[in-house]
Amino acid sequence: MLNRLALLLCTSVFIFLAACGGSKGSGAQSSGGTGKGEGLTKQDDVPKVDELKKAHEEAVSITEENHNLAREIFDLQNKLNVE
């Protein structure tokens, strides 16, 4: 009983610390700058419009493919009478 409680406590602390430590832009430290606003104004950090359009098209394509595969799986399960 005590071992399970200790395991549960350790797991919840780990998840909490991972969630807090993984969030970007929070806390006193800021990534990519020295506190003078340099990190957000660099041209290298700003994504290009063409790159964004390409990424959007890829995401839409993958979403459509996922939808079609899910439909095929559903149809095959119905043919086999599997729930």
mmCIF file of the N, C-alpha and C atoms, coordinates in Angstrom:
data_MODEL
# 
_entry.id   MODEL 
# 
loop_
_atom_site.group_PDB 
_atom_site.id 
_atom_site.type_symbol 
_atom_site.label_atom_id 
_atom_site.label_alt_id 
_atom_site.label_comp_id 
_atom_site.label_asym_id 
_atom_site.label_entity_id 
_atom_site.label_seq_id 
_atom_site.pdbx_PDB_ins_code 
_atom_site.Cartn_x 
_atom_site.Cartn_y 
_atom_site.Cartn_z 
_atom_site.occupancy 
_atom_site.B_iso_or_equiv 
_atom_site.pdbx_formal_charge 
_atom_site.auth_seq_id 
_atom_site.auth_comp_id 
_atom_site.auth_asym_id 
_atom_site.auth_atom_id 
_atom_site.pdbx_PDB_model_num 
ATOM 1   N N  . MET A 1 1  ? 0.825   -1.192 0.000   1.00 0.00 ? 1  MET A N  1 
ATOM 2   C CA . MET A 1 1  ? 0.000   0.000  0.000   1.00 0.00 ? 1  MET A CA 1 
ATOM 3   C C  . MET A 1 1  ? 0.864   1.248  0.000   1.00 0.00 ? 1  MET A C  1 
ATOM 4   N N  . LEU A 1 2  ? 1.876   1.271  0.862   1.00 0.00 ? 2  LEU A N  1 
ATOM 5   C CA . LEU A 1 2  ? 2.757   2.424  0.957   1.00 0.00 ? 2  LEU A CA 1 
ATOM 6   C C  . LEU A 1 2  ? 3.586   2.588  -0.307  1.00 0.00 ? 2  LEU A C  1 
ATOM 7   N N  . ASN A 1 3  ? 4.000   1.469  -0.916  1.00 0.00 ? 3  ASN A N  1 
ATOM 8   C CA . ASN A 1 3  ? 4.779   1.529  -2.151  1.00 0.00 ? 3  ASN A CA 1 
ATOM 9   C C  . ASN A 1 3  ? 3.956   2.116  -3.295  1.00 0.00 ? 3  ASN A C  1 
ATOM 10  N N  . ARG A 1 4  ? 2.693   1.740  -3.370  1.00 0.00 ? 4  ARG A N  1 
ATOM 11  C CA . ARG A 1 4  ? 1.820   2.284  -4.418  1.00 0.00 ? 4  ARG A CA 1 
ATOM 12  C C  . ARG A 1 4  ? 1.589   3.774  -4.213  1.00 0.00 ? 4  ARG A C  1 
ATOM 13  N N  . LEU A 1 5  ? 1.435   4.182  -2.980  1.00 0.00 ? 5  LEU A N  1 
ATOM 14  C CA . LEU A 1 5  ? 1.237   5.597  -2.688  1.00 0.00 ? 5  LEU A CA 1 
ATOM 15  C C  . LEU A 1 5  ? 2.484   6.398  -3.036  1.00 0.00 ? 5  LEU A C  1 
ATOM 16  N N  . ALA A 1 6  ? 3.651   5.863  -2.720  1.00 0.00 ? 6  ALA A N  1 
ATOM 17  C CA . ALA A 1 6  ? 4.908   6.534  -3.053  1.00 0.00 ? 6  ALA A CA 1 
ATOM 18  C C  . ALA A 1 6  ? 5.088   6.608  -4.557  1.00 0.00 ? 6  ALA A C  1 
ATOM 19  N N  . LEU A 1 7  ? 4.740   5.544  -5.264  1.00 0.00 ? 7  LEU A N  1 
ATOM 20  C CA . LEU A 1 7  ? 4.842   5.534  -6.723  1.00 0.00 ? 7  LEU A CA 1 
ATOM 21  C C  . LEU A 1 7  ? 3.895   6.555  -7.335  1.00 0.00 ? 7  LEU A C  1 
ATOM 22  N N  . LEU A 1 8  ? 2.693   6.627  -6.824  1.00 0.00 ? 8  LEU A N  1 
ATOM 23  C CA . LEU A 1 8  ? 1.720   7.599  -7.309  1.00 0.00 ? 8  LEU A CA 1 
ATOM 24  C C  . LEU A 1 8  ? 2.200   9.024  -7.064  1.00 0.00 ? 8  LEU A C  1 
ATOM 25  N N  . LEU A 1 9  ? 2.759   9.271  -5.908  1.00 0.00 ? 9  LEU A N  1 
ATOM 26  C CA . LEU A 1 9  ? 3.277   10.594 -5.577  1.00 0.00 ? 9  LEU A CA 1 
ATOM 27  C C  . LEU A 1 9  ? 4.438   10.970 -6.493  1.00 0.00 ? 9  LEU A C  1 
ATOM 28  N N  . CYS A 1 10 ? 5.358   10.052 -6.691  1.00 0.00 ? 10 CYS A N  1 
ATOM 29  C CA . CYS A 1 10 ? 6.508   10.325 -7.570  1.00 0.00 ? 10 CYS A CA 1 
ATOM 30  C C  . CYS A 1 10 ? 6.064   10.573 -9.005  1.00 0.00 ? 10 CYS A C  1 
ATOM 31  N N  . THR A 1 11 ? 5.116   9.786  -9.466  1.00 0.00 ? 11 THR A N  1 
ATOM 32  C CA . THR A 1 11 ? 4.619   9.949  -10.829 1.00 0.00 ? 11 THR A CA 1 
ATOM 33  C C  . THR A 1 11 ? 3.937   11.294 -11.008 1.00 0.00 ? 11 THR A C  1 
ATOM 34  N N  . SER A 1 12 ? 3.114   11.688 -10.056 1.00 0.00 ? 12 SER A N  1 
ATOM 35  C CA . SER A 1 12 ? 2.419   12.972 -10.175 1.00 0.00 ? 12 SER A CA 1 
ATOM 36  C C  . SER A 1 12 ? 3.398   14.141 -10.109 1.00 0.00 ? 12 SER A C  1 
ATOM 37  N N  . VAL A 1 13 ? 4.423   14.037 -9.267  1.00 0.00 ? 13 VAL A N  1 
ATOM 38  C CA . VAL A 1 13 ? 5.436   15.100 -9.199  1.00 0.00 ? 13 VAL A CA 1 
ATOM 39  C C  . VAL A 1 13 ? 6.192   15.181 -10.514 1.00 0.00 ? 13 VAL A C  1 
ATOM 40  N N  . PHE A 1 14 ? 6.548   14.026 -11.081 1.00 0.00 ? 14 PHE A N  1 
ATOM 41  C CA . PHE A 1 14 ? 7.261   14.006 -12.355 1.00 0.00 ? 14 PHE A CA 1 
ATOM 42  C C  . PHE A 1 14 ? 6.432   14.655 -13.456 1.00 0.00 ? 14 PHE A C  1 
ATOM 43  N N  . ILE A 1 15 ? 5.148   14.297 -13.541 1.00 0.00 ? 15 ILE A N  1 
ATOM 44  C CA . ILE A 1 15 ? 4.275   14.867 -14.565 1.00 0.00 ? 15 ILE A CA 1 
ATOM 45  C C  . ILE A 1 15 ? 4.135   16.370 -14.365 1.00 0.00 ? 15 ILE A C  1 
ATOM 46  N N  . PHE A 1 16 ? 3.986   16.812 -13.136 1.00 0.00 ? 16 PHE A N  1 
ATOM 47  C CA . PHE A 1 16 ? 3.863   18.237 -12.861 1.00 0.00 ? 16 PHE A CA 1 
ATOM 48  C C  . PHE A 1 16 ? 5.119   18.986 -13.274 1.00 0.00 ? 16 PHE A C  1 
ATOM 49  N N  . LEU A 1 17 ? 6.283   18.459 -12.913 1.00 0.00 ? 17 LEU A N  1 
ATOM 50  C CA . LEU A 1 17 ? 7.530   19.132 -13.269 1.00 0.00 ? 17 LEU A CA 1 
ATOM 51  C C  . LEU A 1 17 ? 7.773   19.106 -14.771 1.00 0.00 ? 17 LEU A C  1 
ATOM 52  N N  . ALA A 1 18 ? 7.407   18.028 -15.428 1.00 0.00 ? 18 ALA A N  1 
ATOM 53  C CA . ALA A 1 18 ? 7.575   17.956 -16.875 1.00 0.00 ? 18 ALA A CA 1 
ATOM 54  C C  . ALA A 1 18 ? 6.664   18.965 -17.574 1.00 0.00 ? 18 ALA A C  1 
ATOM 55  N N  . ALA A 1 19 ? 5.451   19.120 -17.067 1.00 0.00 ? 19 ALA A N  1 
ATOM 56  C CA . ALA A 1 19 ? 4.520   20.072 -17.672 1.00 0.00 ? 19 ALA A CA 1 
ATOM 57  C C  . ALA A 1 19 ? 4.983   21.508 -17.452 1.00 0.00 ? 19 ALA A C  1 
ATOM 58  N N  . CYS A 1 20 ? 5.469   21.808 -16.289 1.00 0.00 ? 20 CYS A N  1 
ATOM 59  C CA . CYS A 1 20 ? 5.924   23.167 -16.001 1.00 0.00 ? 20 CYS A CA 1 
ATOM 60  C C  . CYS A 1 20 ? 7.242   23.471 -16.702 1.00 0.00 ? 20 CYS A C  1 
ATOM 61  N N  . GLY A 1 21 ? 8.127   22.528 -16.740 1.00 0.00 ? 21 GLY A N  1 
ATOM 62  C CA . GLY A 1 21 ? 9.428   22.749 -17.346 1.00 0.00 ? 21 GLY A CA 1 
ATOM 63  C C  . GLY A 1 21 ? 9.386   22.763 -18.856 1.00 0.00 ? 21 GLY A C  1 
ATOM 64  N N  . GLY A 1 22 ? 8.383   22.164 -19.440 1.00 0.00 ? 22 GLY A N  1 
ATOM 65  C CA . GLY A 1 22 ? 8.311   22.079 -20.895 1.00 0.00 ? 22 GLY A CA 1 
ATOM 66  C C  . GLY A 1 22 ? 7.596   23.238 -21.551 1.00 0.00 ? 22 GLY A C  1 
ATOM 67  N N  . SER A 1 23 ? 6.958   24.093 -20.792 1.00 0.00 ? 23 SER A N  1 
ATOM 68  C CA . SER A 1 23 ? 6.236   25.200 -21.409 1.00 0.00 ? 23 SER A CA 1 
ATOM 69  C C  . SER A 1 23 ? 7.204   26.286 -21.833 1.00 0.00 ? 23 SER A C  1 
ATOM 70  N N  . LYS A 1 24 ? 7.027   26.748 -23.057 1.00 0.00 ? 24 LYS A N  1 
ATOM 71  C CA . LYS A 1 24 ? 7.925   27.768 -23.598 1.00 0.00 ? 24 LYS A CA 1 
ATOM 72  C C  . LYS A 1 24 ? 7.385   29.157 -23.284 1.00 0.00 ? 24 LYS A C  1 
ATOM 73  N N  . GLY A 1 25 ? 8.290   30.076 -23.060 1.00 0.00 ? 25 GLY A N  1 
ATOM 74  C CA . GLY A 1 25 ? 7.904   31.458 -22.853 1.00 0.00 ? 25 GLY A CA 1 
ATOM 75  C C  . GLY A 1 25 ? 7.454   31.784 -21.449 1.00 0.00 ? 25 GLY A C  1 
ATOM 76  N N  . SER A 1 26 ? 7.478   30.837 -20.545 1.00 0.00 ? 26 SER A N  1 
ATOM 77  C CA . SER A 1 26 ? 7.074   31.129 -19.184 1.00 0.00 ? 26 SER A CA 1 
ATOM 78  C C  . SER A 1 26 ? 8.292   31.193 -18.294 1.00 0.00 ? 26 SER A C  1 
ATOM 79  N N  . GLY A 1 27 ? 8.174   31.888 -17.211 1.00 0.00 ? 27 GLY A N  1 
ATOM 80  C CA . GLY A 1 27 ? 9.277   31.983 -16.269 1.00 0.00 ? 27 GLY A CA 1 
ATOM 81  C C  . GLY A 1 27 ? 10.169  33.172 -16.565 1.00 0.00 ? 27 GLY A C  1 
ATOM 82  N N  . ALA A 1 28 ? 11.257  33.259 -15.820 1.00 0.00 ? 28 ALA A N  1 
ATOM 83  C CA . ALA A 1 28 ? 12.150  34.400 -15.941 1.00 0.00 ? 28 ALA A CA 1 
ATOM 84  C C  . ALA A 1 28 ? 13.067  34.296 -17.139 1.00 0.00 ? 28 ALA A C  1 
ATOM 85  N N  . GLN A 1 29 ? 13.327  33.086 -17.617 1.00 0.00 ? 29 GLN A N  1 
ATOM 86  C CA . GLN A 1 29 ? 14.234  32.912 -18.738 1.00 0.00 ? 29 GLN A CA 1 
ATOM 87  C C  . GLN A 1 29 ? 13.454  32.964 -20.035 1.00 0.00 ? 29 GLN A C  1 
ATOM 88  N N  . SER A 1 30 ? 14.029  33.645 -21.012 1.00 0.00 ? 30 SER A N  1 
ATOM 89  C CA . SER A 1 30 ? 13.425  33.675 -22.332 1.00 0.00 ? 30 SER A CA 1 
ATOM 90  C C  . SER A 1 30 ? 14.435  33.129 -23.321 1.00 0.00 ? 30 SER A C  1 
ATOM 91  N N  . SER A 1 31 ? 13.981  32.278 -24.209 1.00 0.00 ? 31 SER A N  1 
ATOM 92  C CA . SER A 1 31 ? 14.898  31.668 -25.161 1.00 0.00 ? 31 SER A CA 1 
ATOM 93  C C  . SER A 1 31 ? 15.055  32.563 -26.386 1.00 0.00 ? 31 SER A C  1 
ATOM 94  N N  . GLY A 1 32 ? 16.290  32.640 -26.874 1.00 0.00 ? 32 GLY A N  1 
ATOM 95  C CA . GLY A 1 32 ? 16.536  33.347 -28.118 1.00 0.00 ? 32 GLY A CA 1 
ATOM 96  C C  . GLY A 1 32 ? 16.839  34.823 -27.979 1.00 0.00 ? 32 GLY A C  1 
ATOM 97  N N  . GLY A 1 33 ? 17.017  35.345 -26.807 1.00 0.00 ? 33 GLY A N  1 
ATOM 98  C CA . GLY A 1 33 ? 17.288  36.768 -26.686 1.00 0.00 ? 33 GLY A CA 1 
ATOM 99  C C  . GLY A 1 33 ? 18.035  37.098 -25.418 1.00 0.00 ? 33 GLY A C  1 
ATOM 100 N N  . THR A 1 34 ? 18.481  38.349 -25.339 1.00 0.00 ? 34 THR A N  1 
ATOM 101 C CA . THR A 1 34 ? 19.218  38.784 -24.160 1.00 0.00 ? 34 THR A CA 1 
ATOM 102 C C  . THR A 1 34 ? 18.374  39.694 -23.295 1.00 0.00 ? 34 THR A C  1 
ATOM 103 N N  . GLY A 1 35 ? 17.072  39.734 -23.529 1.00 0.00 ? 35 GLY A N  1 
ATOM 104 C CA . GLY A 1 35 ? 16.204  40.587 -22.747 1.00 0.00 ? 35 GLY A CA 1 
ATOM 105 C C  . GLY A 1 35 ? 15.984  41.940 -23.402 1.00 0.00 ? 35 GLY A C  1 
ATOM 106 N N  . LYS A 1 36 ? 16.606  42.167 -24.548 1.00 0.00 ? 36 LYS A N  1 
ATOM 107 C CA . LYS A 1 36 ? 16.465  43.448 -25.247 1.00 0.00 ? 36 LYS A CA 1 
ATOM 108 C C  . LYS A 1 36 ? 15.521  43.333 -26.442 1.00 0.00 ? 36 LYS A C  1 
ATOM 109 N N  . GLY A 1 37 ? 14.836  42.212 -26.587 1.00 0.00 ? 37 GLY A N  1 
ATOM 110 C CA . GLY A 1 37 ? 13.894  42.048 -27.687 1.00 0.00 ? 37 GLY A CA 1 
ATOM 111 C C  . GLY A 1 37 ? 14.546  41.564 -28.960 1.00 0.00 ? 37 GLY A C  1 
ATOM 112 N N  . GLU A 1 38 ? 15.778  41.079 -28.904 1.00 0.00 ? 38 GLU A N  1 
ATOM 113 C CA . GLU A 1 38 ? 16.476  40.648 -30.104 1.00 0.00 ? 38 GLU A CA 1 
ATOM 114 C C  . GLU A 1 38 ? 15.907  39.356 -30.665 1.00 0.00 ? 38 GLU A C  1 
ATOM 115 N N  . GLY A 1 39 ? 15.419  38.483 -29.818 1.00 0.00 ? 39 GLY A N  1 
ATOM 116 C CA . GLY A 1 39 ? 15.002  37.159 -30.239 1.00 0.00 ? 39 GLY A CA 1 
ATOM 117 C C  . GLY A 1 39 ? 13.834  37.148 -31.209 1.00 0.00 ? 39 GLY A C  1 
ATOM 118 N N  . LEU A 1 40 ? 12.943  38.106 -31.122 1.00 0.00 ? 40 LEU A N  1 
ATOM 119 C CA . LEU A 1 40 ? 11.759  38.105 -31.961 1.00 0.00 ? 40 LEU A CA 1 
ATOM 120 C C  . LEU A 1 40 ? 11.922  38.914 -33.241 1.00 0.00 ? 40 LEU A C  1 
ATOM 121 N N  . THR A 1 41 ? 12.960  39.689 -33.366 1.00 0.00 ? 41 THR A N  1 
ATOM 122 C CA . THR A 1 41 ? 13.098  40.553 -34.527 1.00 0.00 ? 41 THR A CA 1 
ATOM 123 C C  . THR A 1 41 ? 14.058  40.023 -35.568 1.00 0.00 ? 41 THR A C  1 
ATOM 124 N N  . LYS A 1 42 ? 14.721  38.903 -35.325 1.00 0.00 ? 42 LYS A N  1 
ATOM 125 C CA . LYS A 1 42 ? 15.655  38.352 -36.299 1.00 0.00 ? 42 LYS A CA 1 
ATOM 126 C C  . LYS A 1 42 ? 14.892  37.805 -37.497 1.00 0.00 ? 42 LYS A C  1 
ATOM 127 N N  . GLN A 1 43 ? 15.418  38.032 -38.681 1.00 0.00 ? 43 GLN A N  1 
ATOM 128 C CA . GLN A 1 43 ? 14.786  37.553 -39.897 1.00 0.00 ? 43 GLN A CA 1 
ATOM 129 C C  . GLN A 1 43 ? 14.854  36.027 -39.995 1.00 0.00 ? 43 GLN A C  1 
ATOM 130 N N  . ASP A 1 44 ? 15.880  35.423 -39.410 1.00 0.00 ? 44 ASP A N  1 
ATOM 131 C CA . ASP A 1 44 ? 16.030  33.976 -39.482 1.00 0.00 ? 44 ASP A CA 1 
ATOM 132 C C  . ASP A 1 44 ? 14.952  33.255 -38.689 1.00 0.00 ? 44 ASP A C  1 
ATOM 133 N N  . ASP A 1 45 ? 14.421  33.875 -37.646 1.00 0.00 ? 45 ASP A N  1 
ATOM 134 C CA . ASP A 1 45 ? 13.427  33.244 -36.791 1.00 0.00 ? 45 ASP A CA 1 
ATOM 135 C C  . ASP A 1 45 ? 12.022  33.311 -37.378 1.00 0.00 ? 45 ASP A C  1 
ATOM 136 N N  . VAL A 1 46 ? 11.780  34.202 -38.319 1.00 0.00 ? 46 VAL A N  1 
ATOM 137 C CA . VAL A 1 46 ? 10.454  34.388 -38.892 1.00 0.00 ? 46 VAL A CA 1 
ATOM 138 C C  . VAL A 1 46 ? 10.266  33.410 -40.051 1.00 0.00 ? 46 VAL A C  1 
ATOM 139 N N  . PRO A 1 47 ? 9.232   32.553 -39.991 1.00 0.00 ? 47 PRO A N  1 
ATOM 140 C CA . PRO A 1 47 ? 9.012   31.606 -41.086 1.00 0.00 ? 47 PRO A CA 1 
ATOM 141 C C  . PRO A 1 47 ? 8.545   32.334 -42.350 1.00 0.00 ? 47 PRO A C  1 
ATOM 142 N N  . LYS A 1 48 ? 8.944   31.823 -43.471 1.00 0.00 ? 48 LYS A N  1 
ATOM 143 C CA . LYS A 1 48 ? 8.559   32.400 -44.759 1.00 0.00 ? 48 LYS A CA 1 
ATOM 144 C C  . LYS A 1 48 ? 7.134   31.987 -45.093 1.00 0.00 ? 48 LYS A C  1 
ATOM 145 N N  . VAL A 1 49 ? 6.472   32.817 -45.915 1.00 0.00 ? 49 VAL A N  1 
ATOM 146 C CA . VAL A 1 49 ? 5.088   32.556 -46.300 1.00 0.00 ? 49 VAL A CA 1 
ATOM 147 C C  . VAL A 1 49 ? 5.005   31.268 -47.104 1.00 0.00 ? 49 VAL A C  1 
ATOM 148 N N  . ASP A 1 50 ? 5.960   31.042 -47.990 1.00 0.00 ? 50 ASP A N  1 
ATOM 149 C CA . ASP A 1 50 ? 5.946   29.824 -48.801 1.00 0.00 ? 50 ASP A CA 1 
ATOM 150 C C  . ASP A 1 50 ? 6.093   28.579 -47.928 1.00 0.00 ? 50 ASP A C  1 
ATOM 151 N N  . GLU A 1 51 ? 6.943   28.664 -46.894 1.00 0.00 ? 51 GLU A N  1 
ATOM 152 C CA . GLU A 1 51 ? 7.127   27.537 -45.997 1.00 0.00 ? 51 GLU A CA 1 
ATOM 153 C C  . GLU A 1 51 ? 5.838   27.245 -45.227 1.00 0.00 ? 51 GLU A C  1 
ATOM 154 N N  . LEU A 1 52 ? 5.149   28.292 -44.814 1.00 0.00 ? 52 LEU A N  1 
ATOM 155 C CA . LEU A 1 52 ? 3.889   28.107 -44.086 1.00 0.00 ? 52 LEU A CA 1 
ATOM 156 C C  . LEU A 1 52 ? 2.819   27.490 -44.980 1.00 0.00 ? 52 LEU A C  1 
ATOM 157 N N  . LYS A 1 53 ? 2.749   27.946 -46.225 1.00 0.00 ? 53 LYS A N  1 
ATOM 158 C CA . LYS A 1 53 ? 1.764   27.384 -47.154 1.00 0.00 ? 53 LYS A CA 1 
ATOM 159 C C  . LYS A 1 53 ? 2.060   25.917 -47.427 1.00 0.00 ? 53 LYS A C  1 
ATOM 160 N N  . LYS A 1 54 ? 3.343   25.597 -47.609 1.00 0.00 ? 54 LYS A N  1 
ATOM 161 C CA . LYS A 1 54 ? 3.733   24.209 -47.869 1.00 0.00 ? 54 LYS A CA 1 
ATOM 162 C C  . LYS A 1 54 ? 3.397   23.326 -46.670 1.00 0.00 ? 54 LYS A C  1 
ATOM 163 N N  . ALA A 1 55 ? 3.701   23.810 -45.476 1.00 0.00 ? 55 ALA A N  1 
ATOM 164 C CA . ALA A 1 55 ? 3.396   23.047 -44.265 1.00 0.00 ? 55 ALA A CA 1 
ATOM 165 C C  . ALA A 1 55 ? 1.896   22.847 -44.114 1.00 0.00 ? 55 ALA A C  1 
ATOM 166 N N  . HIS A 1 56 ? 1.111   23.870 -44.443 1.00 0.00 ? 56 HIS A N  1 
ATOM 167 C CA . HIS A 1 56 ? -0.348  23.763 -44.355 1.00 0.00 ? 56 HIS A CA 1 
ATOM 168 C C  . HIS A 1 56 ? -0.869  22.737 -45.344 1.00 0.00 ? 56 HIS A C  1 
ATOM 169 N N  . GLU A 1 57 ? -0.362  22.767 -46.576 1.00 0.00 ? 57 GLU A N  1 
ATOM 170 C CA . GLU A 1 57 ? -0.791  21.800 -47.579 1.00 0.00 ? 57 GLU A CA 1 
ATOM 171 C C  . GLU A 1 57 ? -0.439  20.373 -47.169 1.00 0.00 ? 57 GLU A C  1 
ATOM 172 N N  . GLU A 1 58 ? 0.744   20.186 -46.588 1.00 0.00 ? 58 GLU A N  1 
ATOM 173 C CA . GLU A 1 58 ? 1.142   18.861 -46.122 1.00 0.00 ? 58 GLU A CA 1 
ATOM 174 C C  . GLU A 1 58 ? 0.236   18.389 -44.995 1.00 0.00 ? 58 GLU A C  1 
ATOM 175 N N  . ALA A 1 59 ? -0.104  19.293 -44.090 1.00 0.00 ? 59 ALA A N  1 
ATOM 176 C CA . ALA A 1 59 ? -0.976  18.932 -42.968 1.00 0.00 ? 59 ALA A CA 1 
ATOM 177 C C  . ALA A 1 59 ? -2.363  18.549 -43.467 1.00 0.00 ? 59 ALA A C  1 
ATOM 178 N N  . VAL A 1 60 ? -2.883  19.283 -44.425 1.00 0.00 ? 60 VAL A N  1 
ATOM 179 C CA . VAL A 1 60 ? -4.198  18.971 -44.984 1.00 0.00 ? 60 VAL A CA 1 
ATOM 180 C C  . VAL A 1 60 ? -4.156  17.621 -45.699 1.00 0.00 ? 60 VAL A C  1 
ATOM 181 N N  . SER A 1 61 ? -3.086  17.379 -46.444 1.00 0.00 ? 61 SER A N  1 
ATOM 182 C CA . SER A 1 61 ? -2.938  16.114 -47.153 1.00 0.00 ? 61 SER A CA 1 
ATOM 183 C C  . SER A 1 61 ? -2.878  14.935 -46.183 1.00 0.00 ? 61 SER A C  1 
ATOM 184 N N  . ILE A 1 62 ? -2.111  15.085 -45.118 1.00 0.00 ? 62 ILE A N  1 
ATOM 185 C CA . ILE A 1 62 ? -1.994  14.017 -44.122 1.00 0.00 ? 62 ILE A CA 1 
ATOM 186 C C  . ILE A 1 62 ? -3.320  13.791 -43.411 1.00 0.00 ? 62 ILE A C  1 
ATOM 187 N N  . THR A 1 63 ? -4.048  14.865 -43.137 1.00 0.00 ? 63 THR A N  1 
ATOM 188 C CA . THR A 1 63 ? -5.348  14.740 -42.484 1.00 0.00 ? 63 THR A CA 1 
ATOM 189 C C  . THR A 1 63 ? -6.334  13.996 -43.376 1.00 0.00 ? 63 THR A C  1 
ATOM 190 N N  . GLU A 1 64 ? -6.331  14.321 -44.675 1.00 0.00 ? 64 GLU A N  1 
ATOM 191 C CA . GLU A 1 64 ? -7.216  13.627 -45.607 1.00 0.00 ? 64 GLU A CA 1 
ATOM 192 C C  . GLU A 1 64 ? -6.848  12.149 -45.719 1.00 0.00 ? 64 GLU A C  1 
ATOM 193 N N  . GLU A 1 65 ? -5.552  11.862 -45.768 1.00 0.00 ? 65 GLU A N  1 
ATOM 194 C CA . GLU A 1 65 ? -5.108  10.480 -45.841 1.00 0.00 ? 65 GLU A CA 1 
ATOM 195 C C  . GLU A 1 65 ? -5.526  9.711  -44.588 1.00 0.00 ? 65 GLU A C  1 
ATOM 196 N N  . ASN A 1 66 ? -5.385  10.343 -43.432 1.00 0.00 ? 66 ASN A N  1 
ATOM 197 C CA . ASN A 1 66 ? -5.798  9.723  -42.170 1.00 0.00 ? 66 ASN A CA 1 
ATOM 198 C C  . ASN A 1 66 ? -7.294  9.437  -42.174 1.00 0.00 ? 66 ASN A C  1 
ATOM 199 N N  . HIS A 1 67 ? -8.082  10.375 -42.677 1.00 0.00 ? 67 HIS A N  1 
ATOM 200 C CA . HIS A 1 67 ? -9.528  10.197 -42.731 1.00 0.00 ? 67 HIS A CA 1 
ATOM 201 C C  . HIS A 1 67 ? -9.891  9.029  -43.645 1.00 0.00 ? 67 HIS A C  1 
ATOM 202 N N  . ASN A 1 68 ? -9.218  8.953  -44.796 1.00 0.00 ? 68 ASN A N  1 
ATOM 203 C CA . ASN A 1 68 ? -9.506  7.868  -45.734 1.00 0.00 ? 68 ASN A CA 1 
ATOM 204 C C  . ASN A 1 68 ? -9.124  6.508  -45.147 1.00 0.00 ? 68 ASN A C  1 
ATOM 205 N N  . LEU A 1 69 ? -7.990  6.445  -44.463 1.00 0.00 ? 69 LEU A N  1 
ATOM 206 C CA . LEU A 1 69 ? -7.580  5.188  -43.837 1.00 0.00 ? 69 LEU A CA 1 
ATOM 207 C C  . LEU A 1 69 ? -8.546  4.778  -42.728 1.00 0.00 ? 69 LEU A C  1 
ATOM 208 N N  . ALA A 1 70 ? -8.999  5.743  -41.953 1.00 0.00 ? 70 ALA A N  1 
ATOM 209 C CA . ALA A 1 70 ? -9.969  5.438  -40.893 1.00 0.00 ? 70 ALA A CA 1 
ATOM 210 C C  . ALA A 1 70 ? -11.271 4.916  -41.495 1.00 0.00 ? 70 ALA A C  1 
ATOM 211 N N  . ARG A 1 71 ? -11.686 5.494  -42.610 1.00 0.00 ? 71 ARG A N  1 
ATOM 212 C CA . ARG A 1 71 ? -12.906 5.033  -43.285 1.00 0.00 ? 71 ARG A CA 1 
ATOM 213 C C  . ARG A 1 71 ? -12.721 3.608  -43.805 1.00 0.00 ? 71 ARG A C  1 
ATOM 214 N N  . GLU A 1 72 ? -11.558 3.317  -44.387 1.00 0.00 ? 72 GLU A N  1 
ATOM 215 C CA . GLU A 1 72 ? -11.280 1.962  -44.869 1.00 0.00 ? 72 GLU A CA 1 
ATOM 216 C C  . GLU A 1 72 ? -11.299 0.953  -43.723 1.00 0.00 ? 72 GLU A C  1 
ATOM 217 N N  . ILE A 1 73 ? -10.693 1.306  -42.615 1.00 0.00 ? 73 ILE A N  1 
ATOM 218 C CA . ILE A 1 73 ? -10.685 0.417  -41.449 1.00 0.00 ? 73 ILE A CA 1 
ATOM 219 C C  . ILE A 1 73 ? -12.110 0.173  -40.962 1.00 0.00 ? 73 ILE A C  1 
ATOM 220 N N  . PHE A 1 74 ? -12.900 1.217  -40.910 1.00 0.00 ? 74 PHE A N  1 
ATOM 221 C CA . PHE A 1 74 ? -14.284 1.090  -40.467 1.00 0.00 ? 74 PHE A CA 1 
ATOM 222 C C  . PHE A 1 74 ? -15.066 0.169  -41.400 1.00 0.00 ? 74 PHE A C  1 
ATOM 223 N N  . ASP A 1 75 ? -14.891 0.359  -42.708 1.00 0.00 ? 75 ASP A N  1 
ATOM 224 C CA . ASP A 1 75 ? -15.587 -0.487 -43.680 1.00 0.00 ? 75 ASP A CA 1 
ATOM 225 C C  . ASP A 1 75 ? -15.155 -1.945 -43.564 1.00 0.00 ? 75 ASP A C  1 
ATOM 226 N N  . LEU A 1 76 ? -13.869 -2.174 -43.413 1.00 0.00 ? 76 LEU A N  1 
ATOM 227 C CA . LEU A 1 76 ? -13.376 -3.550 -43.282 1.00 0.00 ? 76 LEU A CA 1 
ATOM 228 C C  . LEU A 1 76 ? -13.874 -4.210 -41.994 1.00 0.00 ? 76 LEU A C  1 
ATOM 229 N N  . GLN A 1 77 ? -13.949 -3.441 -40.916 1.00 0.00 ? 77 GLN A N  1 
ATOM 230 C CA . GLN A 1 77 ? -14.462 -3.986 -39.668 1.00 0.00 ? 77 GLN A CA 1 
ATOM 231 C C  . GLN A 1 77 ? -15.948 -4.355 -39.821 1.00 0.00 ? 77 GLN A C  1 
ATOM 232 N N  . ASN A 1 78 ? -16.687 -3.541 -40.544 1.00 0.00 ? 78 ASN A N  1 
ATOM 233 C CA . ASN A 1 78 ? -18.095 -3.856 -40.767 1.00 0.00 ? 78 ASN A CA 1 
ATOM 234 C C  . ASN A 1 78 ? -18.262 -5.104 -41.611 1.00 0.00 ? 78 ASN A C  1 
ATOM 235 N N  . LYS A 1 79 ? -17.372 -5.284 -42.614 1.00 0.00 ? 79 LYS A N  1 
ATOM 236 C CA . LYS A 1 79 ? -17.445 -6.476 -43.435 1.00 0.00 ? 79 LYS A CA 1 
ATOM 237 C C  . LYS A 1 79 ? -17.142 -7.743 -42.625 1.00 0.00 ? 79 LYS A C  1 
ATOM 238 N N  . LEU A 1 80 ? -16.238 -7.614 -41.662 1.00 0.00 ? 80 LEU A N  1 
ATOM 239 C CA . LEU A 1 80 ? -15.872 -8.760 -40.832 1.00 0.00 ? 80 LEU A CA 1 
ATOM 240 C C  . LEU A 1 80 ? -16.749 -8.915 -39.598 1.00 0.00 ? 80 LEU A C  1 
ATOM 241 N N  . ASN A 1 81 ? -17.658 -7.973 -39.408 1.00 0.00 ? 81 ASN A N  1 
ATOM 242 C CA . ASN A 1 81 ? -18.530 -7.965 -38.231 1.00 0.00 ? 81 ASN A CA 1 
ATOM 243 C C  . ASN A 1 81 ? -17.730 -7.900 -36.939 1.00 0.00 ? 81 ASN A C  1 
ATOM 244 N N  . VAL A 1 82 ? -16.713 -7.075 -36.924 1.00 0.00 ? 82 VAL A N  1 
ATOM 245 C CA . VAL A 1 82 ? -15.864 -6.886 -35.755 1.00 0.00 ? 82 VAL A CA 1 
ATOM 246 C C  . VAL A 1 82 ? -16.233 -5.554 -35.129 1.00 0.00 ? 82 VAL A C  1 
ATOM 247 N N  . GLU A 1 83 ? -16.327 -5.571 -33.817 1.00 0.00 ? 83 GLU A N  1 
ATOM 248 C CA . GLU A 1 83 ? -16.651 -4.322 -33.141 1.00 0.00 ? 83 GLU A CA 1 
ATOM 249 C C  . GLU A 1 83 ? -15.423 -3.731 -32.504 1.00 0.00 ? 83 GLU A C  1 
# 
